[in-house]
Amino acid sequence: MKRFLSLIVLTLTVLISSAQSDQFPTVTPTDMSIAIPIGHRGQRIYAAGEGTLLCDSLMFYQIHGAVKEQAADWSIRTSGGTLNASETNTAPALLCRVLKAYQTMNFTALANCYDSQGAAELNTLLKIDSIKIKFLMAMANISHFELQVMYNTPSATYLFVKICYHDNTQSLALFLAQQTEQGWKLISGEDKSDLGYNLLVYLTNHQAYNLISSNDIDNDGIPNGNDPCPCSPSHCE
């Protein structure tokens, strides 16, 4: 009987430690600005729209969000941590639950990460064998996520995530999420904003911390909106 009880205690200990093994960042959105380098004239692949073009070299945006700093650890993992994503109601915790569904190739759990419309669309796609097979192959190779940029709009929270694979390759994904009565859920939708497009282009090849996150790009004490030369004098000659 004593040995049997010991096994029960051991099993409970393993289950408890497993439940607290998630890792994800705490991100606090604030009002901030970002400026995306857009390249030289004739070589640009960036979209213009709601952003402000500064010095013919930067697309400037005001957002309510957060950008990963160079020293920050915004990795999202399902092992090695001390948190429980299933008991945490934040957008990064939602991404951790998505990651767990990917790694276990559990489509039911993945559908539960979406709102009702998104879950229905996912289940419809998974009825196509060719899509399901490609999905399974990609899911099996995922190591962890790294959150890069997060910002809020009236319709959704935008989450730009690097998907890191076991073969040391990466891809960039955009997740749209929303706070619902059931907690944070992924939503389906088409992003038609130039900011979303420009960030996808930029973050595919560059690090998030290289985005200029300042209301005074050249640090001359004059806010960009009132500065006739907000980059540097050399751009205005």
MDAnalysis code that builds the backbone (N, CA, C; Angstrom):
import MDAnalysis as mda
import numpy as np

u = mda.Universe.empty(711, n_residues=237, atom_resindex=np.repeat(np.arange(237), 3), trajectory=True)
u.add_TopologyAttr("name", ["N", "CA", "C"] * 237)
u.add_TopologyAttr("resid", np.arange(1, 238))
u.add_TopologyAttr("resname", ["MET", "LYS", "ARG", "PHE", "LEU", "SER", "LEU", "ILE", "VAL", "LEU", "THR", "LEU", "THR", "VAL", "LEU", "ILE", "SER", "SER", "ALA", "GLN", "SER", "ASP", "GLN", "PHE", "PRO", "THR", "VAL", "THR", "PRO", "THR", "ASP", "MET", "SER", "ILE", "ALA", "ILE", "PRO", "ILE", "GLY", "HIS", "ARG", "GLY", "GLN", "ARG", "ILE", "TYR", "ALA", "ALA", "GLY", "GLU", "GLY", "THR", "LEU", "LEU", "CYS", "ASP", "SER", "LEU", "MET", "PHE", "TYR", "GLN", "ILE", "HIS", "GLY", "ALA", "VAL", "LYS", "GLU", "GLN", "ALA", "ALA", "ASP", "TRP", "SER", "ILE", "ARG", "THR", "SER", "GLY", "GLY", "THR", "LEU", "ASN", "ALA", "SER", "GLU", "THR", "ASN", "THR", "ALA", "PRO", "ALA", "LEU", "LEU", "CYS", "ARG", "VAL", "LEU", "LYS", "ALA", "TYR", "GLN", "THR", "MET", "ASN", "PHE", "THR", "ALA", "LEU", "ALA", "ASN", "CYS", "TYR", "ASP", "SER", "GLN", "GLY", "ALA", "ALA", "GLU", "LEU", "ASN", "THR", "LEU", "LEU", "LYS", "ILE", "ASP", "SER", "ILE", "LYS", "ILE", "LYS", "PHE", "LEU", "MET", "ALA", "MET", "ALA", "ASN", "ILE", "SER", "HIS", "PHE", "GLU", "LEU", "GLN", "VAL", "MET", "TYR", "ASN", "THR", "PRO", "SER", "ALA", "THR", "TYR", "LEU", "PHE", "VAL", "LYS", "ILE", "CYS", "TYR", "HIS", "ASP", "ASN", "THR", "GLN", "SER", "LEU", "ALA", "LEU", "PHE", "LEU", "ALA", "GLN", "GLN", "THR", "GLU", "GLN", "GLY", "TRP", "LYS", "LEU", "ILE", "SER", "GLY", "GLU", "ASP", "LYS", "SER", "ASP", "LEU", "GLY", "TYR", "ASN", "LEU", "LEU", "VAL", "TYR", "LEU", "THR", "ASN", "HIS", "GLN", "ALA", "TYR", "ASN", "LEU", "ILE", "SER", "SER", "ASN", "ASP", "ILE", "ASP", "ASN", "ASP", "GLY", "ILE", "PRO", "ASN", "GLY", "ASN", "ASP", "PRO", "CYS", "PRO", "CYS", "SER", "PRO", "SER", "HIS", "CYS", "GLU"])
u.atoms.positions = np.array([
    [0.838, -1.205, 0.000],
    [0.000, 0.000, 0.000],
    [0.869, 1.250, 0.000],
    [1.956, 1.251, 0.764],
    [2.813, 2.425, 0.816],
    [3.440, 2.690, -0.551],
    [3.853, 1.588, -1.215],
    [4.454, 1.752, -2.538],
    [3.424, 2.305, -3.528],
    [2.195, 1.840, -3.431],
    [1.121, 2.295, -4.307],
    [0.869, 3.791, -4.113],
    [0.845, 4.252, -2.860],
    [0.642, 5.656, -2.581],
    [1.796, 6.487, -3.106],
    [3.009, 5.975, -3.014],
    [4.171, 6.686, -3.523],
    [4.057, 6.897, -5.018],
    [3.561, 5.886, -5.715],
    [3.392, 5.996, -7.159],
    [2.362, 7.067, -7.494],
    [1.287, 7.125, -6.682],
    [0.268, 8.140, -6.900],
    [0.857, 9.532, -6.709],
    [1.624, 9.724, -5.645],
    [2.255, 11.011, -5.379],
    [3.200, 11.384, -6.503],
    [3.984, 10.408, -6.980],
    [4.913, 10.651, -8.070],
    [4.164, 11.063, -9.328],
    [3.075, 10.369, -9.609],
    [2.287, 10.696, -10.794],
    [1.705, 12.101, -10.692],
    [1.180, 12.448, -9.515],
    [0.624, 13.783, -9.327],
    [1.694, 14.843, -9.466],
    [2.877, 14.573, -8.959],
    [3.974, 15.525, -9.057],
    [4.348, 15.767, -10.503],
    [4.404, 14.706, -11.282],
    [4.735, 14.829, -12.697],
    [3.664, 15.631, -13.429],
    [2.397, 15.345, -13.115],
    [1.307, 16.057, -13.778],
    [1.319, 17.539, -13.428],
    [1.577, 17.841, -12.160],
    [1.601, 19.237, -11.738],
    [2.758, 19.976, -12.383],
    [3.944, 19.374, -12.408],
    [5.090, 20.040, -13.004],
    [4.897, 20.215, -14.496],
    [4.235, 19.245, -15.122],
    [3.980, 19.345, -16.556],
    [3.031, 20.488, -16.857],
    [2.033, 20.675, -15.989],
    [1.043, 21.725, -16.216],
    [1.641, 23.110, -16.053],
    [2.747, 23.225, -15.329],
    [3.378, 24.517, -15.075],
    [4.671, 24.675, -15.871],
    [4.741, 24.075, -17.049],
    [5.995, 24.083, -17.805],
    [5.965, 25.027, -19.002],
    [4.890, 25.810, -19.153],
    [4.792, 26.708, -20.293],
    [5.638, 27.965, -20.082],
    [6.003, 28.575, -21.193],
    [6.758, 29.823, -21.148],
    [6.178, 30.780, -22.181],
    [5.862, 31.999, -21.745],
    [5.377, 33.032, -22.651],
    [5.571, 34.380, -21.968],
    [5.723, 35.455, -22.758],
    [6.023, 36.760, -22.157],
    [4.794, 37.476, -21.636],
    [5.023, 38.402, -20.737],
    [4.007, 39.360, -20.320],
    [4.238, 40.630, -21.121],
    [3.266, 41.011, -21.924],
    [3.409, 42.156, -22.818],
    [2.355, 43.201, -22.453],
    [2.798, 44.426, -22.230],
    [1.890, 45.512, -21.877],
    [1.871, 46.535, -23.003],
    [0.814, 46.577, -23.803],
    [0.753, 47.551, -24.893],
    [0.715, 48.987, -24.364],
    [1.381, 49.884, -25.067],
    [1.372, 51.304, -24.746],
    [1.235, 52.098, -26.043],
    [0.905, 53.382, -25.924],
    [0.902, 54.254, -27.093],
    [2.354, 54.516, -27.491],
    [2.697, 54.191, -28.704],
    [4.075, 54.334, -29.149],
    [4.092, 54.550, -30.653],
    [5.254, 54.789, -31.182],
    [5.400, 54.963, -32.623],
    [6.458, 54.009, -33.143],
    [6.282, 53.598, -34.379],
    [7.300, 52.794, -35.047],
    [7.546, 53.410, -36.421],
    [8.762, 53.270, -36.897],
    [9.126, 53.781, -38.213],
    [9.806, 52.650, -38.973],
    [9.226, 52.267, -40.087],
    [9.718, 51.127, -40.856],
    [10.562, 51.631, -42.018],
    [11.856, 51.275, -42.066],
    [12.675, 51.649, -43.225],
    [12.099, 51.026, -44.495],
    [11.943, 51.832, -45.535],
    [11.267, 51.338, -46.732],
    [12.192, 51.208, -47.936],
    [13.476, 51.507, -47.770],
    [14.408, 51.320, -48.879],
    [14.491, 52.535, -49.788],
    [15.194, 52.371, -50.885],
    [15.440, 53.470, -51.808],
    [14.331, 53.550, -52.852],
    [14.170, 54.716, -53.404],
    [13.177, 54.914, -54.458],
    [13.462, 53.957, -55.618],
    [12.429, 53.304, -56.117],
    [12.590, 52.355, -57.204],
    [12.879, 50.941, -56.746],
    [13.188, 50.775, -55.448],
    [13.486, 49.449, -54.908],
    [12.514, 49.060, -53.800],
    [11.437, 49.813, -53.645],
    [10.534, 49.603, -52.525],
    [9.472, 48.557, -52.862],
    [9.181, 47.745, -51.873],
    [8.084, 46.796, -52.010],
    [7.057, 47.032, -50.898],
    [7.142, 48.189, -50.281],
    [6.260, 48.506, -49.167],
    [5.036, 49.261, -49.663],
    [3.939, 49.102, -48.942],
    [2.680, 49.747, -49.313],
    [2.522, 51.065, -48.563],
    [1.967, 52.040, -49.233],
    [1.673, 53.323, -48.604],
    [0.173, 53.423, -48.372],
    [-0.203, 54.014, -47.255],
    [-1.624, 54.120, -46.941],
    [-1.814, 55.012, -45.739],
    [-2.115, 54.391, -44.590],
    [-2.389, 55.196, -43.403],
    [-1.128, 55.694, -42.717],
    [0.037, 55.211, -43.129],
    [1.289, 55.673, -42.543],
    [1.713, 57.013, -43.101],
    [2.692, 57.648, -42.434],
    [3.242, 58.928, -42.880],
    [4.657, 58.707, -43.382],
    [4.936, 59.145, -44.606],
    [6.275, 58.992, -45.168],
    [7.168, 60.091, -44.628],
    [8.271, 59.690, -43.999],
    [9.222, 60.640, -43.435],
    [10.552, 60.547, -44.176],
    [11.047, 61.705, -44.587],
    [12.390, 61.797, -45.162],
    [12.588, 60.873, -46.348],
    [11.504, 60.495, -47.006],
    [11.564, 59.632, -48.175],
    [12.247, 58.298, -47.870],
    [12.281, 57.899, -46.589],
    [12.989, 56.665, -46.259],
    [12.321, 55.847, -45.161],
    [11.333, 56.418, -44.467],
    [10.701, 55.736, -43.342],
    [9.181, 55.884, -43.435],
    [8.470, 54.799, -43.147],
    [7.017, 54.869, -43.011],
    [6.714, 54.875, -41.514],
    [6.059, 55.942, -41.062],
    [5.891, 56.211, -39.642],
    [4.449, 55.920, -39.225],
    [4.286, 55.208, -38.096],
    [2.957, 54.832, -37.606],
    [2.868, 55.071, -36.098],
    [1.706, 55.500, -35.652],
    [1.378, 55.539, -34.237],
    [0.546, 54.302, -33.924],
    [0.942, 53.536, -32.922],
    [0.219, 52.318, -32.572],
    [0.021, 52.244, -31.062],
    [-0.912, 51.393, -30.658],
    [-1.033, 51.010, -29.251],
    [-0.575, 49.557, -29.185],
    [0.671, 49.362, -28.799],
    [1.212, 48.010, -28.854],
    [2.568, 47.908, -28.196],
    [3.356, 46.949, -28.655],
    [4.683, 46.705, -28.092],
    [5.556, 46.046, -29.151],
    [6.845, 46.371, -29.113],
    [7.831, 45.802, -30.025],
    [8.904, 45.115, -29.191],
    [9.279, 43.926, -29.583],
    [10.298, 43.176, -28.847],
    [11.630, 43.922, -28.871],
    [12.164, 44.214, -27.702],
    [13.483, 44.831, -27.611],
    [14.565, 43.767, -27.751],
    [15.776, 44.207, -28.057],
    [16.846, 43.265, -28.371],
    [17.133, 42.299, -27.226],
    [17.119, 42.800, -26.004],
    [17.472, 41.958, -24.861],
    [16.296, 41.183, -24.294],
    [15.103, 41.439, -24.792],
    [13.906, 40.801, -24.234],
    [13.755, 39.369, -24.730],
    [13.267, 38.510, -23.862],
    [12.967, 37.126, -24.235],
    [11.463, 37.005, -24.397],
    [11.021, 37.015, -25.637],
    [9.599, 36.864, -25.934],
    [9.333, 35.506, -26.568],
    [10.140, 34.531, -26.203],
    [9.925, 33.193, -26.744],
    [8.709, 32.551, -26.088],
    [8.071, 31.682, -26.828],
    [6.882, 30.960, -26.369],
    [7.169, 29.480, -26.516],
    [7.160, 28.759, -25.389],
    [7.522, 27.354, -25.384],
    [6.548, 26.578, -24.504],
    [6.482, 25.284, -24.744],
    [5.595, 24.429, -23.945],
    [6.368, 23.550, -22.973],
    [7.644, 23.848, -22.794],
    [8.462, 23.123, -21.809],
    [9.539, 24.060, -21.294],
    [10.033, 23.757, -20.100],
    [11.118, 24.541, -19.529],
    [10.689, 25.805, -18.820],
    [9.385, 26.084, -18.789],
    [8.910, 27.290, -18.127],
    [8.264, 26.998, -16.798],
    [7.604, 28.001, -16.249],
    [6.956, 27.866, -14.931],
    [5.508, 28.343, -14.960],
    [4.941, 28.499, -16.169],
    [3.593, 29.047, -16.298],
    [2.629, 27.997, -16.823],
    [1.355, 28.331, -16.767],
    [0.311, 27.455, -17.283],
    [-0.566, 28.262, -18.236],
    [-0.401, 28.019, -19.531],
    [-1.109, 28.806, -20.537],
    [-2.609, 28.604, -20.477],
    [-3.051, 27.424, -20.082],
    [-4.486, 27.144, -20.050],
    [-5.196, 27.909, -18.943],
    [-4.443, 28.436, -17.981],
    [-5.037, 29.172, -16.874],
    [-4.734, 30.666, -16.953],
    [-4.189, 31.112, -18.084],
    [-3.806, 32.511, -18.231],
    [-4.555, 33.120, -19.405],
    [-5.223, 34.230, -19.176],
    [-6.053, 34.853, -20.207],
    [-5.329, 36.065, -20.791],
    [-4.324, 35.809, -21.636],
    [-3.622, 36.856, -22.363],
    [-3.393, 36.378, -23.789],
    [-3.079, 37.310, -24.673],
    [-2.803, 36.938, -26.051],
    [-1.553, 36.055, -26.167],
    [-0.437, 36.353, -25.464],
    [0.718, 35.451, -25.533],
    [0.403, 34.051, -25.003],
    [-0.437, 33.948, -23.957],
    [-0.823, 32.626, -23.457],
    [-1.644, 31.882, -24.500],
    [-2.483, 32.608, -25.234],
    [-3.228, 31.990, -26.331],
    [-2.274, 31.417, -27.367],
    [-1.227, 32.163, -27.704],
    [-0.240, 31.654, -28.654],
    [0.436, 30.394, -28.132],
    [0.643, 30.321, -26.831],
    [1.238, 29.120, -26.238],
    [0.296, 27.930, -26.384],
    [-1.003, 28.161, -26.224],
    [-1.966, 27.079, -26.413],
    [-2.007, 26.637, -27.878],
    [-1.872, 27.590, -28.787],
    [-1.796, 27.253, -30.208],
    [-0.563, 26.403, -30.477],
    [0.568, 26.813, -29.924],
    [1.804, 26.057, -30.095],
    [1.654, 24.634, -29.576],
    [1.033, 24.482, -28.425],
    [0.845, 23.148, -27.848],
    [-0.015, 22.273, -28.753],
    [-1.045, 22.876, -29.345],
    [-1.891, 22.132, -30.281],
    [-1.104, 21.719, -31.515],
    [-0.246, 22.616, -31.998],
    [0.604, 22.273, -33.138],
    [1.519, 21.096, -32.805],
    [2.212, 21.218, -31.683],
    [3.227, 20.215, -31.345],
    [2.626, 18.839, -31.067],
    [1.409, 18.814, -30.564],
    [0.747, 17.536, -30.308],
    [-0.124, 17.113, -31.486],
    [-0.156, 17.963, -32.533],
    [-0.952, 17.698, -33.733],
    [-2.402, 17.394, -33.377],
    [-2.915, 18.219, -32.452],
    [-4.268, 18.045, -31.937],
    [-5.177, 19.097, -32.580],
    [-5.892, 18.708, -33.616],
    [-6.733, 19.655, -34.336],
    [-7.933, 20.113, -33.508],
    [-8.406, 19.269, -32.613],
    [-9.510, 19.677, -31.747],
    [-9.070, 20.804, -30.823],
    [-7.886, 20.651, -30.234],
    [-7.347, 21.699, -29.366],
    [-7.064, 22.971, -30.154],
    [-6.604, 22.809, -31.396],
    [-6.335, 23.980, -32.223],
    [-7.629, 24.720, -32.541],
    [-8.677, 23.988, -32.884],
    [-9.966, 24.619, -33.174],
    [-10.492, 25.358, -31.950],
    [-10.213, 24.839, -30.755],
    [-10.658, 25.489, -29.523],
    [-9.949, 26.821, -29.281],
    [-8.850, 27.050, -29.985],
    [-8.128, 28.317, -29.861],
    [-8.766, 29.416, -30.701],
    [-9.722, 29.038, -31.575],
    [-10.387, 29.989, -32.453],
    [-11.792, 30.322, -31.946],
    [-12.311, 31.461, -32.400],
    [-13.718, 31.726, -32.164],
    [-14.537, 30.796, -33.053],
    [-15.843, 30.837, -32.928],
    [-16.684, 29.857, -33.620],
    [-16.523, 29.922, -35.136],
    [-16.443, 31.124, -35.681],
    [-16.300, 31.253, -37.132],
    [-14.951, 30.712, -37.599],
    [-13.885, 31.063, -36.892],
    [-12.566, 30.587, -37.260],
    [-12.442, 29.080, -37.137],
    [-13.042, 28.506, -36.091],
    [-12.999, 27.058, -35.903],
    [-13.717, 26.346, -37.040],
    [-14.857, 26.903, -37.462],
    [-15.607, 26.293, -38.562],
    [-14.800, 26.331, -39.857],
    [-14.121, 27.453, -40.121],
    [-13.308, 27.567, -41.327],
    [-12.119, 26.607, -41.284],
    [-11.506, 26.473, -40.105],
    [-10.392, 25.540, -39.962],
    [-10.843, 24.108, -40.228],
    [-11.946, 23.716, -39.640],
    [-12.435, 22.352, -39.827],
    [-12.802, 22.081, -41.284],
    [-13.289, 23.097, -41.978],
    [-13.599, 22.936, -43.402],
    [-12.328, 22.706, -44.206],
    [-11.295, 23.465, -43.911],
    [-10.021, 23.292, -44.608],
    [-9.424, 21.910, -44.364],
    [-9.541, 21.427, -43.135],
    [-8.916, 20.157, -42.774],
    [-9.630, 18.957, -43.391],
    [-10.767, 19.185, -44.014],
    [-11.440, 18.113, -44.732],
    [-10.770, 17.836, -46.080],
    [-9.903, 18.747, -46.497],
    [-9.143, 18.566, -47.738],
    [-7.847, 17.847, -47.390],
    [-7.689, 16.620, -47.837],
    [-6.573, 15.776, -47.419],
    [-5.215, 16.413, -47.698],
    [-5.050, 17.034, -48.856],
    [-3.754, 17.610, -49.210],
    [-3.363, 18.726, -48.247],
    [-4.334, 19.545, -47.835],
    [-4.061, 20.609, -46.872],
    [-3.761, 20.026, -45.504],
    [-4.520, 19.024, -45.106],
    [-4.314, 18.411, -43.789],
    [-2.931, 17.774, -43.689],
    [-2.489, 17.113, -44.743],
    [-1.171, 16.467, -44.731],
    [-0.061, 17.516, -44.601],
    [-0.167, 18.604, -45.374],
    [0.842, 19.661, -45.294],
    [0.836, 20.299, -43.903],
    [-0.341, 20.462, -43.347],
    [-0.486, 21.025, -42.009],
    [0.213, 20.130, -40.981],
    [-0.026, 18.843, -41.073],
    [0.576, 17.898, -40.133],
    [2.099, 17.890, -40.243],
    [2.608, 17.937, -41.462],
    [4.062, 17.931, -41.654],
    [4.703, 19.168, -41.043],
    [4.065, 20.318, -41.225],
    [4.605, 21.558, -40.658],
    [4.500, 21.554, -39.135],
    [3.375, 21.083, -38.611],
    [3.166, 21.070, -37.169],
    [4.201, 20.211, -36.454],
    [4.545, 19.093, -37.048],
    [5.474, 18.157, -36.409],
    [6.875, 18.730, -36.276],
    [7.199, 19.733, -37.075],
    [8.560, 20.270, -37.096],
    [8.723, 21.533, -36.267],
    [7.650, 22.010, -35.631],
    [7.721, 23.282, -34.906],
    [8.389, 23.094, -33.545],
    [9.374, 23.939, -33.273],
    [10.073, 23.921, -31.985],
    [9.445, 24.900, -30.997],
    [9.349, 26.159, -31.400],
    [8.779, 27.174, -30.514],
    [8.400, 28.409, -31.328],
    [7.760, 29.363, -30.663],
    [7.403, 30.646, -31.257],
    [8.273, 31.737, -30.647],
    [8.404, 32.845, -31.379],
    [9.011, 34.057, -30.828],
    [8.158, 35.249, -31.248],
    [7.478, 35.843, -30.283],
    [6.641, 37.002, -30.547],
    [7.532, 38.193, -30.888],
    [7.179, 38.932, -31.953],
    [7.984, 40.055, -32.416],
    [7.303, 41.402, -32.172],
    [6.085, 41.530, -32.622],
    [5.338, 42.785, -32.500],
    [3.899, 42.450, -32.183],
    [3.308, 43.259, -31.316],
    [1.897, 43.104, -30.961],
    [1.275, 44.492, -30.917],
    [0.135, 44.670, -31.574],
    [-0.552, 45.944, -31.450],
    [-2.060, 45.742, -31.590],
    [-2.810, 46.692, -31.035],
    [-4.268, 46.605, -31.000],
    [-4.898, 47.543, -32.020],
    [-5.991, 47.087, -32.616],
    [-6.847, 47.926, -33.441],
    [-8.273, 47.723, -32.941],
    [-9.237, 48.530, -33.393],
    [-10.613, 48.334, -32.942],
    [-11.170, 46.952, -33.283],
    [-10.651, 46.311, -34.327],
    [-11.219, 45.038, -34.764],
    [-10.440, 43.813, -34.296],
    [-9.153, 43.979, -33.958],
    [-8.349, 42.802, -33.624],
    [-7.035, 43.212, -32.980],
    [-6.401, 42.250, -32.335],
    [-5.025, 42.393, -31.873],
    [-4.128, 41.649, -32.857],
    [-3.127, 42.341, -33.355],
    [-2.214, 41.777, -34.342],
    [-0.992, 41.208, -33.628],
    [-0.657, 39.958, -33.939],
    [0.464, 39.272, -33.317],
    [1.389, 38.746, -34.411],
    [2.562, 39.349, -34.534],
    [3.544, 38.916, -35.522],
    [4.516, 37.962, -34.834],
    [4.588, 36.748, -35.345],
    [5.279, 35.662, -34.652],
    [6.258, 34.963, -35.589],
    [7.480, 34.771, -35.103],
    [8.411, 33.912, -35.817],
    [8.162, 32.471, -35.376],
    [7.918, 31.604, -36.338],
    [7.745, 30.187, -36.057],
    [9.101, 29.518, -36.263],
    [9.627, 28.940, -35.221],
    [10.961, 28.329, -35.259],
    [10.831, 26.818, -35.336],
    [11.563, 26.210, -36.269],
    [11.452, 24.783, -36.519],
    [12.671, 24.035, -36.001],
    [12.507, 22.727, -35.842],
    [13.592, 21.899, -35.322],
    [14.784, 21.847, -36.269],
    [14.579, 22.130, -37.554],
    [15.700, 22.103, -38.505],
    [16.387, 23.467, -38.601],
    [16.123, 24.355, -37.616],
    [16.759, 25.670, -37.506],
    [16.322, 26.653, -38.586],
    [15.219, 26.394, -39.253],
    [14.644, 27.362, -40.168],
    [13.541, 28.129, -39.447],
    [13.105, 29.215, -40.055],
    [12.061, 30.049, -39.460],
    [11.100, 30.526, -40.528],
    [9.903, 30.856, -40.106],
    [8.949, 31.529, -40.980],
    [8.223, 32.567, -40.133],
    [7.628, 33.539, -40.792],
    [6.917, 34.593, -40.080],
    [5.422, 34.437, -40.297],
    [4.665, 34.570, -39.229],
    [3.213, 34.425, -39.313],
    [2.541, 35.596, -38.626],
    [1.370, 35.946, -39.124],
    [0.522, 36.949, -38.492],
    [-0.721, 36.268, -37.960],
    [-0.953, 36.377, -36.653],
    [-2.159, 35.874, -36.022],
    [-3.033, 37.062, -35.634],
    [-4.323, 36.950, -35.877],
    [-5.283, 37.944, -35.420],
    [-6.052, 37.367, -34.244],
    [-6.161, 38.120, -33.171],
    [-6.815, 37.623, -31.961],
    [-7.776, 38.668, -31.417],
    [-8.650, 38.202, -30.539],
    [-9.669, 39.071, -29.957],
    [-10.040, 38.561, -28.576],
    [-10.318, 39.483, -27.673],
    [-10.820, 39.119, -26.349],
    [-12.317, 38.858, -26.461],
    [-12.755, 37.648, -26.131],
    [-14.161, 37.285, -26.215],
    [-14.681, 36.910, -24.833],
    [-15.953, 36.544, -24.767],
    [-16.520, 36.104, -23.491],
    [-15.866, 34.817, -23.014],
    [-15.325, 34.050, -23.939],
    [-14.636, 32.803, -23.598],
    [-13.139, 33.007, -23.402],
    [-12.689, 34.259, -23.371],
    [-11.267, 34.537, -23.240],
    [-10.672, 34.902, -24.591],
    [-9.352, 34.947, -24.655],
    [-8.677, 35.296, -25.901],
    [-8.839, 34.171, -26.911],
    [-9.212, 34.545, -28.146],
    [-9.391, 33.579, -29.225],
    [-8.779, 34.127, -30.515],
    [-8.256, 33.229, -31.331],
    [-7.856, 33.607, -32.674],
    [-9.109, 33.853, -33.505],
    [-9.014, 34.773, -34.444],
    [-10.125, 35.033, -35.344],
    [-9.624, 34.925, -36.779],
    [-10.519, 34.613, -37.671],
    [-10.162, 34.582, -39.083],
    [-10.475, 35.934, -39.692],
    [-9.768, 36.279, -40.723],
    [-10.012, 37.559, -41.361],
    [-8.890, 37.897, -42.304],
    [-9.128, 38.848, -43.150],
    [-8.136, 39.299, -44.125],
    [-7.614, 40.656, -43.705],
    [-6.306, 40.762, -43.564],
    [-5.698, 42.031, -43.194],
    [-5.467, 42.859, -44.451],
    [-6.107, 44.001, -44.540],
    [-5.969, 44.867, -45.705],
    [-5.207, 46.150, -45.378],
    [-4.613, 46.227, -44.210],
    [-3.900, 47.439, -43.809],
    [-2.484, 47.429, -44.363],
    [-1.979, 48.616, -44.690],
    [-0.600, 48.664, -45.172],
    [0.386, 48.444, -44.026],
    [0.002, 48.775, -42.794],
    [0.899, 48.527, -41.667],
    [1.142, 47.030, -41.505],
    [0.077, 46.231, -41.535],
    [0.251, 44.789, -41.415],
    [1.122, 44.231, -42.521],
    [0.882, 44.677, -43.751],
    [1.680, 44.209, -44.884],
    [3.141, 44.628, -44.729],
    [3.367, 45.896, -44.370],
    [4.736, 46.390, -44.258],
    [5.513, 45.693, -43.150],
    [4.843, 45.390, -42.038],
    [5.522, 44.665, -40.959],
    [5.855, 43.236, -41.383],
    [4.957, 42.592, -42.110],
    [5.256, 41.238, -42.597],
    [6.476, 41.250, -43.513],
    [6.534, 42.233, -44.391],
    [7.684, 42.332, -45.296],
    [8.960, 42.604, -44.505],
    [8.895, 43.578, -43.600],
    [10.091, 43.974, -42.858],
    [10.588, 42.870, -41.928],
    [9.680, 42.291, -41.150],
    [10.089, 41.310, -40.139],
    [10.518, 39.978, -40.748],
    [10.193, 39.744, -42.009],
    [10.652, 38.514, -42.659],
    [12.170, 38.483, -42.746],
    [12.793, 39.647, -42.897],
    [14.240, 39.702, -43.095],
    [14.983, 40.526, -42.055],
    [14.258, 41.169, -41.146],
    [14.905, 42.049, -40.177],
    [14.368, 41.783, -38.775],
    [15.127, 42.234, -37.780],
    [14.744, 42.040, -36.392],
    [13.799, 43.149, -35.930],
    [12.888, 42.791, -35.055],
    [11.901, 43.764, -34.569],
    [12.563, 44.935, -33.859],
    [13.661, 44.677, -33.119],
    [14.254, 45.747, -32.334],
    [14.913, 46.812, -33.214],
    [15.056, 46.543, -34.509],
    [15.593, 47.558, -35.407],
    [14.538, 48.559, -35.856],
    [13.273, 48.280, -35.551],
    [12.251, 49.292, -35.793],
    [12.504, 50.474, -34.860],
    [12.394, 51.661, -35.376],
    [12.648, 52.843, -34.556],
    [11.388, 53.130, -33.761],
    [11.426, 52.932, -32.482],
    [10.244, 53.107, -31.633],
    [10.406, 54.377, -30.812],
    [10.148, 55.500, -31.432],
    [10.343, 56.767, -30.745],
    [9.429, 57.823, -31.345],
    [9.007, 58.763, -30.536],
    [8.257, 59.904, -31.042],
    [9.186, 61.015, -31.510],
    [10.487, 60.788, -31.412],
    [11.482, 61.779, -31.818],
    [12.625, 61.013, -32.468],
    [12.506, 60.761, -33.766],
    [13.420, 59.843, -34.438],
    [14.873, 60.285, -34.342],
    [15.122, 61.582, -34.515],
    [16.517, 62.023, -34.495],
    [16.959, 62.541, -33.133],
    [16.082, 62.363, -32.106],
    [16.430, 62.733, -30.732],
    [16.878, 64.187, -30.608],
    [16.207, 65.092, -31.341],
    [16.569, 66.504, -31.248],
    [15.634, 67.276, -30.330],
    [14.719, 66.557, -29.647],
    [13.805, 67.216, -28.724],
    [12.541, 67.729, -29.349],
    [12.392, 67.589, -30.678],
    [11.204, 68.057, -31.384],
    [10.385, 66.852, -31.826],
    [9.130, 66.720, -31.391],
    [8.312, 65.573, -31.828],
    [8.239, 65.508, -33.345],
    [8.172, 64.298, -33.868],
    [8.207, 64.120, -35.321],
    [7.137, 64.935, -36.039],
    [5.933, 65.017, -35.463],
    [4.855, 65.729, -36.127],
    [5.121, 67.213, -36.292],
    [5.992, 67.796, -35.435],
    [6.306, 69.225, -35.508],
    [7.694, 69.496, -36.065],
    [8.393, 68.449, -36.422],
    [9.781, 68.573, -36.850],
    [9.848, 68.633, -38.377],
    [10.342, 69.765, -38.953],
    [10.430, 69.832, -40.418],
    [11.466, 68.863, -40.982],
    [12.353, 68.376, -40.143],
    [13.362, 67.425, -40.589],
    [13.506, 66.340, -39.518],
    [12.568, 65.392, -39.458],
    [12.511, 64.459, -38.332],
    [13.531, 63.323, -38.380],
    [14.290, 63.185, -39.453],
    [15.255, 62.083, -39.519],
    [16.653, 62.575, -39.156],
    [17.211, 63.404, -39.988],
    [18.514, 64.025, -39.707],
    [18.693, 65.123, -40.726],
    [19.512, 66.106, -40.424],
    [19.698, 67.215, -41.372],
    [20.112, 66.753, -42.764],
    [20.863, 65.690, -42.852],
    [21.357, 65.239, -44.146],
    [20.224, 64.826, -45.083],
    [19.061, 64.424, -44.520],
    [17.929, 64.034, -45.343],
    [17.168, 65.245, -45.881],
    [17.426, 66.424, -45.331],
    [16.608, 67.575, -45.658],
    [17.353, 68.602, -46.521],
    [18.558, 68.322, -46.849],
    [19.338, 69.265, -47.644],
    [18.916, 69.211, -49.098],
])
